[in-house]
Amino acid sequence: MDRFQAMATYLRVVDTGSFSAAARQLNIGQPAVSKIVAQLESRLKTSLLTRSTHGLTPTEAGQRFYERAQVALQEADEAELAARGAGKGLSGKLRISAATTFARLHVIPHLPRFLDEHPEMDIDIILDDRVIDLIAEGIDVSLRMGALSDSSAVARKLATSPRSVIATPEYLARKGEPITPAELAEHEAILYNPQPNLWSFTREGAVTSTSVNGRVRVSAAEGQRAAVLSHMGLCIASDWMFAEELKSGAAKKVLTAWQLPSIDLWAVFPNGRLASAKARQFAGFVESIMAEK
């Protein structure tokens, strides 16, 4: 029995709460997972798991083993990094999640460089604008933007972007450019769920709010971006979302004398598990990408 493989399998069983879920994430059969855990219990001469209506939960001994196994696997990763030198040559599978538009524009185009640095690594990318369950989906690191809903999340801030009111020159030529926030009421707003209809701005310490209206509301940032670039209206978005268009002139910021709250990019790691060296290395890679922008 490979001890590290057994520990990793056991951690995945505890994290997911079942042999079948762990098997799906590890891409092996459920009987193989059950056998590995049984062999581990036989070696340790103690029961590690108990069954309940909520699934599998660790025994007292199982919880102690879980915590120590986390540390052991992380230290093994660190030892491998040290031996390979300067964090090069990571191997195995890394499973990440990210918002669709952000990943398409700012992550995926840079992946060849990361993969060239780590030729023995495979990456699974889960593209979803929603906040997903990292443990249930077997995610090693998630790239999330905005306020974190879970205050206990293990997270690292990677970058910050201004947010702006953005439209195309074609739309502004047709509808006119707003000079004050109050004039937004006369425009078509492309709203992104759950973005409110009330937009608030600050200028010299004073807050100004205005209600906006729009015939188009979308459930994903990709739809909001497509609608704006189709000259259908204006929106509030991070400068990241329209970076190339703002640079080329295909999109334009308006109301630049008023400020909107900025938005943060976070690397979020599964609660209850130490971040793997691969996940931390990837988070650092994304941080370096965003620092160049």
Secondary structure, DSSP 8 states (H G I E B T S, - for coil): --HHHHHHHHHHHHHHTSHHHHHHHHTS-HHHHHHHHHHHHHHHTS--EEEETTEEEE-HHHHHHHHHHHHHHHHHHHHHHHHHSTT---EEEEEEEE-HHHIIIIIGGGHHHHHHH-TEEEEEEEE-SS---TTTTT-SEEEEESS-S-TT-EEEEEEEE-EEEEE-HHHHHHH---SSGGGGGGSEEEEETT--SEEEEEETTEEEEEE-EEEEEESSHHHHHHHHHTTS-BEEEETTTTHHHHHHTSSEEE-TTSB---EEEEEEE-TTS---HHHHHHHHHHHHHHHT-
